[in-house]
């Protein structure tokens, strides 16, 4: 309110001045307003550009961020895969270590088993053992050859003649010619060849039977021997296993032949034997002694080496002589061993045949027992069957109609009844079986005309039976079929 009053009280000059001022300032203020507008417009434009640039920068940053995040994810996946691979490798290494340990244990066990040396003289393998079928078996030159047939024996005599008659014919053509000729050979000419073949065949079968029996006996013997040896081997192995488990796991040295001559010493070894005692007196260690000996031998002149080389040459000569005598003795021992083996095989054959005979007796006894048991069963079955038939016959007799006409007798039975009457009068001492045999013989001796009489009688009885049967069927219709 005070301000308004002061404005009213202001002098006129001031009003004029103010008006003037307002008049004077108006063009300047219009210019200033234009400038401010331009500045405002330019500021608006720069803000839009800045905003647009900032949005672009933000987009760029977000894209970069997404890229970095994707790379980070990839790295994390890669790291997790590497960690999984490392874990898998650790498991694999652990399993490999376990496998290695298992294999080492197995190897130790095998090495222990390899040290097992059974004290058994293993027998000769079974001769009848099956061999590899793919391999072609060599024929035994000592084997029994099959006998030649009658045709082959005849061909041996006539082949040369046929070849001379047909000089241009092949082997197959000559064989066909011989076959055709053999077909036309008469029985008288064939007989000697067939007889010869039969004799040779019987001899061959006899020999083959003996050989087969011998092989079967040997097979049985070797089976028994193998069983015994297997038992002994098992016992020895169990004892060896017990020793190895108890801790006595020392390897046995290979036994040397005490009769074999010792190897010859070398020149250096002869020198060492002469020089070593002096070095040992000086109280020097063994390793140093070996070095000194080697150095002295290298620096030694040929003249000084000569006596030692002479000793080595003599040793070599001695060894060659002793080795020769050793080999001769060894050969003699081998020949004696062969003779012993031959004698042993003969003894084995004898034992095998004895064992086989015992087996045959046992098998025969078993067969007899089986046969007797079968006979008993068959006899019991026959008795049961006969009793069944008897019971059935008795049953049919009971149920049989007495009024039914009986079946007519055959011509042979009518003849037999008549002959039986005469025989009972003439030969009273004959039994039933002998009487039947006599009747059968008499019937066979009759001619057809003589048999006709008995056939007529049988036909008359048959006719009467048919008539009676017809009347019976009429009176008994329930029995007619």
C-alpha positions as CSV (number, residue, x, y, z in Angstrom):
1,X,0.0,0.0,0.0
2,X,2.8,2.4,0.9
3,X,4.5,1.7,-2.4
4,X,1.3,2.6,-4.3
5,X,1.1,5.8,-2.4
6,X,4.6,6.8,-3.2
7,X,4.0,6.1,-6.8
8,X,1.0,8.4,-6.8
9,X,3.0,11.2,-5.0
10,X,5.8,11.1,-7.5
11,X,6.4,14.4,-9.4
12,X,5.2,15.0,-12.9
13,X,8.7,15.4,-14.2
14,X,9.5,11.9,-13.1
15,X,6.4,10.6,-14.9
16,X,7.6,12.4,-18.0
17,X,11.0,11.1,-17.6
18,X,9.7,7.7,-17.2
19,X,7.5,7.9,-20.2
20,X,10.5,9.2,-22.1
21,X,12.5,6.4,-20.9
22,X,9.8,4.0,-21.9
23,X,9.6,5.6,-25.3
24,X,13.4,5.6,-25.7
25,X,14.0,2.1,-24.5
26,X,11.3,0.3,-26.6
27,X,13.5,-0.4,-29.7
28,X,16.4,-1.7,-27.6
29,X,14.0,-4.0,-25.7
30,X,12.6,-5.4,-28.9
31,X,16.1,-6.3,-30.1
32,X,16.8,-7.9,-26.8
33,X,13.7,-10.0,-26.9
34,X,14.7,-11.2,-30.4
35,X,18.0,-12.2,-29.1
36,X,16.6,-14.0,-26.2
37,X,14.2,-15.9,-28.4
38,X,17.1,-16.9,-30.7
39,X,19.0,-18.0,-27.7
40,X,16.0,-19.9,-26.4
41,X,15.5,-21.7,-29.7
42,X,19.3,-22.5,-30.0
43,X,19.2,-23.8,-26.4
44,X,16.2,-25.9,-27.2
45,X,18.0,-27.4,-30.3
46,X,21.2,-28.2,-28.3
47,X,19.2,-29.9,-25.6
48,X,17.4,-32.1,-28.1
49,X,20.7,-33.0,-29.7
50,X,22.3,-33.7,-26.3
51,X,19.3,-35.7,-25.3
52,X,19.5,-37.7,-28.6
53,X,23.2,-38.2,-28.1
54,X,22.7,-39.3,-24.5
55,X,20.0,-41.8,-25.6
56,X,22.4,-43.1,-28.3
57,X,25.1,-43.3,-25.7
58,X,22.8,-45.1,-23.3
59,X,21.8,-47.6,-26.0
60,X,25.5,-48.1,-26.8
61,X,26.2,-48.7,-23.1
62,X,23.3,-51.1,-22.7
63,X,24.4,-53.1,-25.8
64,X,28.0,-53.1,-24.4
65,X,26.6,-54.3,-21.1
66,X,24.6,-57.1,-22.8
67,X,27.7,-58.1,-24.7
68,X,29.8,-58.2,-21.5
69,X,27.1,-60.1,-19.7
70,X,27.0,-62.7,-22.6
71,X,30.8,-63.0,-22.5
72,X,30.7,-63.4,-18.7
73,X,28.1,-66.1,-19.0
74,X,30.2,-67.9,-21.6
75,X,33.3,-67.7,-19.4
76,X,31.2,-69.0,-16.4
77,X,30.0,-71.9,-18.6
78,X,33.6,-72.6,-19.8
79,X,34.8,-72.5,-16.2
80,X,32.1,-74.9,-15.0
81,X,32.9,-77.3,-18.0
82,X,36.6,-77.2,-17.1
83,X,35.7,-77.9,-13.4
84,X,33.5,-80.8,-14.5
85,X,36.3,-82.1,-16.8
86,X,38.9,-81.7,-14.0
87,X,36.6,-83.7,-11.7
88,X,36.1,-86.4,-14.3
89,X,39.8,-86.6,-14.8
90,X,40.4,-87.0,-11.1
91,X,37.8,-89.8,-11.0
92,X,39.5,-91.4,-14.0
93,X,42.9,-91.1,-12.5
94,X,41.6,-92.6,-9.3
95,X,40.1,-95.5,-11.1
96,X,43.3,-96.0,-13.1
97,X,45.3,-96.1,-9.9
98,X,42.9,-98.7,-8.5
99,X,43.2,-100.7,-11.7
100,X,47.0,-100.4,-11.6
101,X,47.0,-101.6,-8.0
102,X,44.7,-104.5,-8.9
103,X,46.9,-105.5,-11.8
104,X,50.0,-105.3,-9.7
105,X,48.4,-107.6,-7.1
106,X,47.4,-110.0,-9.9
107,X,50.9,-109.9,-11.3
108,X,52.4,-110.7,-7.9
109,X,50.1,-113.6,-7.6
110,X,51.0,-114.9,-11.1
111,X,54.7,-114.5,-10.3
112,X,54.1,-116.6,-7.2
113,X,52.3,-119.2,-9.3
114,X,55.1,-119.2,-11.9
115,X,57.4,-120.2,-9.1
116,X,55.4,-123.4,-8.6
117,X,57.3,-126.3,-10.0
118,X,55.4,-129.6,-9.5
119,X,57.5,-132.7,-8.9
120,X,55.5,-135.0,-11.2
121,X,56.5,-137.1,-14.2
122,X,53.6,-136.3,-16.4
123,X,52.4,-139.3,-18.5
124,X,52.3,-139.4,-22.3
125,X,49.2,-137.6,-23.7
126,X,46.2,-139.7,-24.6
127,X,46.7,-141.1,-28.1
128,X,43.0,-141.0,-28.8
129,X,42.7,-137.3,-27.9
130,X,41.0,-135.1,-30.5
131,X,43.4,-133.0,-32.6
132,X,42.9,-129.8,-34.5
133,X,40.5,-130.6,-37.4
134,X,41.8,-127.8,-39.6
135,X,45.3,-129.3,-39.6
136,X,45.8,-132.0,-42.1
137,X,46.8,-135.2,-40.2
138,X,49.8,-137.1,-41.5
139,X,49.1,-140.7,-42.3
140,X,50.9,-143.2,-40.1
141,X,53.2,-145.4,-42.2
142,X,52.7,-148.2,-39.8
143,X,49.0,-148.1,-40.0
144,X,47.0,-151.1,-41.1
145,X,45.9,-150.9,-44.8
146,X,42.5,-152.0,-45.8
147,X,42.5,-155.2,-48.0
148,X,41.9,-154.8,-51.7
149,X,38.5,-155.9,-53.0
150,X,38.1,-158.7,-55.5
151,X,37.7,-156.2,-58.4
152,X,41.0,-154.4,-57.5
153,X,42.8,-157.8,-57.2
154,X,41.5,-158.7,-60.6
155,X,42.5,-155.3,-62.1
156,X,46.0,-155.8,-60.8
157,X,46.3,-158.9,-63.0
158,X,44.5,-157.5,-66.1
159,X,45.4,-153.8,-66.2
160,X,48.6,-154.3,-68.1
161,X,46.8,-156.3,-70.8
162,X,44.0,-153.6,-71.1
163,X,46.7,-150.9,-71.4
164,X,48.4,-152.7,-74.2
165,X,45.1,-153.1,-76.0
166,X,44.2,-149.4,-75.6
167,X,47.5,-147.5,-75.7
168,X,45.9,-144.0,-76.2
169,X,43.3,-144.4,-73.5
170,X,43.4,-142.3,-70.3
171,X,43.4,-143.6,-66.8
172,X,39.7,-143.0,-66.4
173,X,38.8,-144.7,-69.7
174,X,40.9,-147.7,-68.7
175,X,39.1,-147.9,-65.4
176,X,35.7,-147.9,-67.2
177,X,36.9,-150.6,-69.6
178,X,38.0,-152.7,-66.6
179,X,34.7,-152.2,-64.9
180,X,32.8,-153.3,-68.0
181,X,35.0,-156.4,-68.3
182,X,34.6,-157.3,-64.6
183,X,30.8,-157.3,-65.1
184,X,31.1,-160.0,-67.7
185,X,33.7,-162.1,-65.8
186,X,32.1,-165.6,-65.1
187,X,31.6,-166.8,-61.5
188,X,34.3,-169.5,-61.7
189,X,36.9,-166.9,-62.6
190,X,35.7,-164.4,-60.0
191,X,35.7,-167.0,-57.1
192,X,39.5,-167.1,-56.4
193,X,39.7,-163.3,-56.1
194,X,36.6,-163.1,-53.9
195,X,38.0,-165.9,-51.7
196,X,41.3,-164.1,-51.4
197,X,39.5,-160.9,-50.5
198,X,37.5,-162.6,-47.8
199,X,40.6,-164.1,-46.2
200,X,42.4,-160.8,-46.2
201,X,39.3,-159.0,-44.9
202,X,39.0,-161.4,-41.9
203,X,42.7,-161.0,-41.1
204,X,42.3,-157.2,-41.3
205,X,39.2,-157.1,-39.1
206,X,40.9,-159.3,-36.5
207,X,44.0,-157.0,-36.4
208,X,41.9,-153.8,-36.4
209,X,39.8,-155.3,-33.5
210,X,42.9,-156.0,-31.5
211,X,44.3,-152.5,-32.3
212,X,41.1,-150.8,-31.3
213,X,40.9,-152.8,-28.1
214,X,44.5,-151.8,-27.3
215,X,43.8,-148.1,-27.9
216,X,40.6,-148.3,-25.8
217,X,42.5,-149.9,-23.0
218,X,45.3,-147.3,-23.2
219,X,42.7,-144.5,-23.2
220,X,41.1,-146.0,-20.0
221,X,44.6,-146.4,-18.4
222,X,45.6,-142.8,-19.2
223,X,42.3,-141.5,-17.8
224,X,43.0,-143.2,-14.6
225,X,46.6,-142.0,-14.5
226,X,45.5,-138.4,-15.3
227,X,43.0,-138.5,-12.4
228,X,45.8,-139.6,-10.0
229,X,48.2,-137.0,-11.3
230,X,45.6,-134.2,-11.1
231,X,45.0,-135.1,-7.4
232,X,48.8,-135.1,-6.7
233,X,49.2,-131.8,-8.6
234,X,46.4,-130.2,-6.6
235,X,47.9,-131.3,-3.3
236,X,51.4,-130.0,-4.3
237,X,49.9,-126.6,-5.4
238,X,47.9,-126.2,-2.2
239,X,51.1,-126.9,-0.2
240,X,53.1,-124.4,-2.3
241,X,50.3,-121.7,-1.9
242,X,50.4,-122.3,1.9
243,X,54.2,-121.7,1.9
244,X,54.0,-118.5,-0.2
245,X,51.2,-117.1,1.9
246,X,53.1,-117.8,5.1
247,X,56.0,-115.5,3.9
248,X,58.7,-117.8,2.5
249,X,58.6,-116.2,-0.9
250,X,62.2,-116.8,-2.0
251,X,62.8,-117.8,-5.6
252,X,64.4,-121.1,-6.1
253,X,67.5,-121.3,-8.2
254,X,67.5,-123.3,-11.3
255,X,69.1,-126.6,-10.6
256,X,72.3,-127.2,-12.6
257,X,73.5,-130.5,-13.9
258,X,76.4,-131.5,-11.6
259,X,77.9,-133.7,-14.2
260,X,78.2,-130.9,-16.8
261,X,81.9,-129.6,-17.1
262,X,82.6,-126.1,-15.8
263,X,83.1,-123.3,-18.4
264,X,86.8,-122.4,-19.1
265,X,88.3,-119.3,-17.4
266,X,89.4,-116.4,-19.5
267,X,92.9,-114.8,-19.5
268,X,91.7,-111.8,-17.4
269,X,90.2,-114.2,-14.9
270,X,93.5,-116.1,-14.6
271,X,95.3,-112.8,-14.1
272,X,92.7,-111.8,-11.4
273,X,93.2,-115.1,-9.6
274,X,97.0,-114.6,-9.3
275,X,96.8,-110.8,-8.5
276,X,93.8,-110.7,-6.1
277,X,95.5,-112.2,-3.0
278,X,98.2,-109.5,-2.9
279,X,95.5,-106.7,-3.1
280,X,93.4,-108.4,-0.4
281,X,96.5,-108.3,1.9
282,X,96.5,-104.5,1.5
283,X,93.0,-104.4,3.0
284,X,91.4,-102.7,0.0
285,X,87.7,-102.8,-0.7
286,X,86.3,-105.3,-3.3
287,X,85.1,-102.5,-5.7
288,X,88.4,-100.8,-5.6
289,X,90.2,-104.2,-6.2
290,X,88.0,-104.8,-9.3
291,X,88.9,-101.3,-10.7
292,X,92.6,-101.8,-10.1
293,X,92.5,-105.2,-11.8
294,X,90.7,-103.8,-14.8
295,X,93.2,-100.9,-15.2
296,X,96.2,-103.1,-14.7
297,X,94.9,-105.6,-17.4
298,X,94.3,-102.7,-19.8
299,X,97.8,-101.3,-19.4
300,X,99.5,-104.7,-19.5
301,X,101.7,-105.5,-22.5
302,X,101.0,-108.5,-24.8
303,X,104.2,-110.3,-23.6
304,X,103.0,-110.1,-19.9
305,X,99.5,-111.2,-21.0
306,X,100.9,-114.3,-22.9
307,X,101.1,-116.7,-19.9
308,X,97.5,-115.9,-18.8
309,X,96.3,-116.4,-22.4
310,X,98.1,-119.7,-22.5
311,X,96.2,-120.8,-19.3
312,X,92.9,-119.7,-20.9
313,X,93.7,-121.7,-24.1
314,X,94.5,-124.9,-22.0
315,X,91.3,-124.4,-20.1
316,X,89.3,-124.0,-23.3
317,X,90.8,-127.2,-24.7
318,X,90.1,-129.1,-21.5
319,X,86.5,-127.8,-21.6
320,X,85.9,-129.0,-25.2
321,X,87.2,-132.5,-24.4
322,X,85.1,-132.8,-21.2
323,X,82.1,-131.4,-23.0
324,X,82.4,-134.0,-25.8
325,X,82.6,-136.9,-23.3
326,X,79.6,-135.3,-21.4
327,X,77.6,-135.2,-24.6
328,X,78.4,-138.8,-25.4
329,X,77.4,-139.9,-21.9
330,X,74.2,-137.8,-22.2
331,X,73.4,-139.5,-25.5
332,X,73.9,-142.9,-23.9
333,X,71.7,-141.9,-21.0
334,X,69.0,-140.7,-23.5
335,X,69.1,-144.0,-25.3
336,X,68.8,-145.8,-22.0
337,X,65.9,-143.5,-21.1
338,X,64.3,-144.3,-24.5
339,X,64.6,-148.0,-23.8
340,X,63.2,-147.5,-20.3
341,X,60.3,-145.5,-21.9
342,X,59.7,-148.3,-24.4
343,X,59.6,-150.8,-21.6
344,X,57.4,-148.5,-19.5
345,X,55.0,-148.2,-22.5
346,X,54.9,-152.0,-22.8
347,X,54.2,-152.3,-19.1
348,X,51.5,-149.6,-19.4
349,X,49.9,-151.5,-22.3
350,X,49.8,-154.7,-20.2
351,X,48.4,-152.8,-17.2
352,X,45.9,-151.1,-19.5
353,X,44.7,-154.4,-21.0
354,X,44.4,-155.8,-17.5
355,X,42.3,-152.8,-16.5
356,X,40.3,-153.0,-19.7
357,X,39.6,-156.7,-19.1
358,X,38.3,-155.9,-15.6
359,X,36.1,-153.1,-17.1
360,X,34.8,-155.6,-19.7
361,X,33.9,-158.1,-17.0
362,X,32.2,-155.4,-15.0
363,X,30.3,-154.2,-18.1
364,X,29.3,-157.7,-18.9
365,X,28.1,-158.3,-15.4
366,X,26.1,-155.1,-15.6
367,X,24.6,-156.2,-19.0
368,X,23.7,-159.6,-17.5
369,X,22.0,-157.9,-14.6
370,X,20.1,-155.6,-16.9
371,X,19.2,-158.5,-19.1
372,X,18.0,-160.6,-16.2
373,X,16.0,-157.6,-14.8
374,X,14.4,-157.1,-18.3
375,X,13.6,-160.8,-18.5
376,X,12.0,-160.7,-15.1
377,X,9.9,-157.7,-16.2
378,X,8.9,-159.3,-19.5
379,X,8.0,-162.5,-17.7
380,X,5.9,-160.6,-15.2
381,X,4.2,-158.7,-18.0
382,X,3.5,-162.0,-19.9
383,X,2.1,-163.5,-16.7
384,X,-0.1,-160.4,-16.2
385,X,-1.2,-160.5,-19.9
386,X,-1.9,-164.3,-19.7
387,X,-3.9,-163.8,-16.5
388,X,-5.8,-161.0,-18.1
389,X,-6.6,-163.1,-21.1
390,X,-7.6,-166.0,-18.9
391,X,-9.8,-163.8,-16.8
392,X,-11.4,-162.4,-20.0
393,X,-11.9,-165.9,-21.4
394,X,-13.6,-166.9,-18.1
395,X,-15.7,-163.8,-18.2
396,X,-16.8,-164.5,-21.8
397,X,-17.5,-168.2,-20.9
398,X,-19.7,-167.1,-18.1
399,X,-21.5,-164.7,-20.3
400,X,-21.6,-167.1,-23.3
401,X,-25.0,-168.4,-24.4
402,X,-25.2,-172.3,-24.2
403,X,-27.8,-172.4,-27.0
404,X,-25.5,-170.6,-29.5
405,X,-24.2,-172.9,-32.2
406,X,-20.5,-173.8,-32.0
407,X,-18.1,-172.8,-34.7
408,X,-17.3,-175.5,-37.2
409,X,-14.0,-177.4,-37.3
410,X,-11.5,-176.8,-40.1
411,X,-10.3,-179.5,-42.4
412,X,-7.0,-179.8,-40.6
413,X,-8.7,-180.1,-37.2
414,X,-11.1,-182.9,-38.5
415,X,-8.0,-184.7,-40.0
416,X,-6.2,-184.3,-36.7
417,X,-9.0,-185.8,-34.7
418,X,-9.1,-188.9,-36.8
419,X,-5.3,-189.3,-36.8
420,X,-5.2,-188.8,-33.0
421,X,-7.6,-191.7,-32.5
422,X,-5.3,-194.0,-34.5
423,X,-2.2,-192.7,-32.7
424,X,-3.8,-193.3,-29.3
425,X,-4.4,-196.9,-30.3
426,X,-1.0,-197.5,-32.0
427,X,1.4,-195.3,-29.9
428,X,-0.1,-194.7,-26.5
429,X,3.2,-193.3,-25.0
430,X,3.3,-190.1,-27.2
431,X,2.8,-186.7,-25.4
432,X,0.6,-183.9,-26.6
433,X,3.4,-181.9,-28.3
434,X,4.8,-185.0,-30.2
435,X,1.2,-185.9,-31.3
436,X,0.7,-182.4,-32.7
437,X,4.0,-182.6,-34.5
438,X,3.1,-186.0,-36.0
439,X,-0.3,-184.7,-37.2
440,X,1.3,-181.7,-38.8
441,X,3.9,-183.8,-40.6
442,X,1.1,-186.2,-41.9
443,X,-1.0,-183.2,-43.1
444,X,2.0,-181.8,-45.0
445,X,2.5,-185.2,-46.7
446,X,-1.1,-185.3,-48.0
447,X,-1.7,-184.4,-51.6
448,X,-4.3,-182.0,-52.8
449,X,-6.7,-184.8,-53.7
450,X,-6.4,-186.4,-50.3
451,X,-6.9,-183.1,-48.6
452,X,-10.1,-182.5,-50.7
453,X,-12.0,-185.2,-48.6
454,X,-11.4,-183.3,-45.4
455,X,-12.2,-180.0,-47.1
456,X,-15.6,-181.4,-48.2
457,X,-16.3,-182.5,-44.6
458,X,-15.3,-179.0,-43.3
459,X,-17.5,-177.4,-45.9
460,X,-20.5,-179.5,-44.8
461,X,-20.0,-178.5,-41.2
462,X,-19.7,-174.9,-42.2
463,X,-23.0,-175.0,-44.1
464,X,-24.7,-176.6,-41.2
465,X,-23.2,-173.9,-38.9
466,X,-24.5,-171.1,-41.2
467,X,-28.1,-172.6,-41.1
468,X,-28.0,-173.1,-37.3
469,X,-26.7,-169.6,-36.9
470,X,-29.5,-168.1,-39.1
471,X,-32.1,-169.8,-36.9
472,X,-30.4,-168.7,-33.7
473,X,-30.3,-165.0,-34.9
474,X,-34.1,-165.2,-35.6
475,X,-34.8,-166.4,-32.1
476,X,-32.2,-164.1,-30.5
477,X,-32.3,-160.8,-32.4
478,X,-30.5,-158.9,-29.5
479,X,-27.3,-160.9,-30.1
480,X,-27.2,-160.3,-33.9
481,X,-24.7,-157.6,-35.0
